[in-house]
Amino acid sequence: MKVAKRLENIEAHIEMLTKYAPIIVAIEKHIHYDELPKDEYKTLYCEYIGIDRKTFEKVSEMVLGDLHIILRKIEPPTDKELQEIIAEVEQEVFN
């Protein structure tokens, strides 16, 4: 029974890795968002990081001025990292 459960778990991970394989490869190759070769990859990247594509693109263009953003894995920040991010954004906004 344990083997069947492990196989089921592995199959679930394989499906996820297969779905996001182009995105994972792009992240490892340090590709930028606007350099993704297919439009569907942009949608897939936004799904991968857990944000709506329209929102991601609007915010990126508003804050950075374009979509030339290095792709990266998105992990929740630690409390310290979050405070650093908040301070950096406040500095950009208020200076």
C-alpha positions in Angstrom: 0.0 0.0 0.0 2.8 2.4 0.8 4.3 1.8 -2.7 1.0 2.6 -4.4 0.7 5.9 -2.4 4.3 6.8 -3.3 3.7 6.2 -6.9 0.5 8.3 -6.8 2.5 11.1 -5.2 5.3 10.8 -7.8 2.8 10.8 -10.7 1.2 14.1 -9.3 4.7 15.7 -9.2 5.6 14.5 -12.7 2.3 16.0 -14.1 3.1 19.4 -12.5 6.8 19.3 -13.6 5.7 18.4 -17.2 3.2 21.2 -17.3 5.7 23.8 -16.1 8.8 22.3 -17.8 9.1 25.2 -20.3 8.9 27.7 -17.5 11.4 25.9 -15.3 13.8 25.7 -18.2 13.4 29.4 -18.9 14.0 30.3 -15.3 17.2 28.2 -15.2 18.4 29.9 -18.5 17.7 33.4 -16.9 15.3 34.3 -19.7 13.3 37.5 -19.4 9.5 37.6 -19.4 9.3 39.5 -22.7 11.7 37.0 -24.3 9.5 34.0 -23.8 9.0 32.5 -27.3 5.3 31.7 -27.0 2.4 33.8 -25.7 1.1 30.8 -23.9 4.3 30.6 -21.9 3.6 34.1 -20.4 0.2 32.8 -19.2 1.8 29.7 -17.9 4.5 31.7 -16.0 1.9 33.8 -14.4 0.0 30.7 -13.3 3.3 29.2 -12.0 4.0 32.2 -9.8 0.3 32.5 -8.8 -0.8 35.8 -10.3 -3.2 36.8 -13.0 -1.3 37.6 -16.2 -3.2 40.9 -16.8 -2.4 42.1 -13.3 1.3 41.0 -13.5 1.8 42.8 -16.8 0.0 46.0 -15.7 1.9 46.2 -12.4 5.2 45.4 -14.1 4.7 48.1 -16.8 3.6 50.6 -14.2 6.4 50.0 -11.8 9.3 49.2 -14.2 8.1 50.7 -17.4 8.3 47.5 -19.4 8.1 43.7 -19.3 11.8 43.0 -19.4 11.8 41.1 -16.1 14.0 38.1 -15.3 12.0 35.0 -14.7 12.4 33.6 -11.2 10.9 31.1 -8.8 8.5 32.9 -6.5 8.7 31.8 -2.9 7.0 33.6 0.0 9.5 36.0 1.6 10.7 35.6 5.1 9.7 38.3 7.6 13.1 40.0 7.2 12.9 39.8 3.4 9.4 41.2 3.4 10.5 44.2 5.6 13.4 44.8 3.2 11.0 44.8 0.2 8.6 47.1 1.9 11.4 49.5 2.7 12.7 49.4 -0.9 9.3 50.1 -2.3 8.7 52.9 0.1 12.0 54.5 -0.8 11.1 54.3 -4.5 7.6 55.7 -4.0 8.5 58.5 -1.6 11.9 59.6 -3.1 
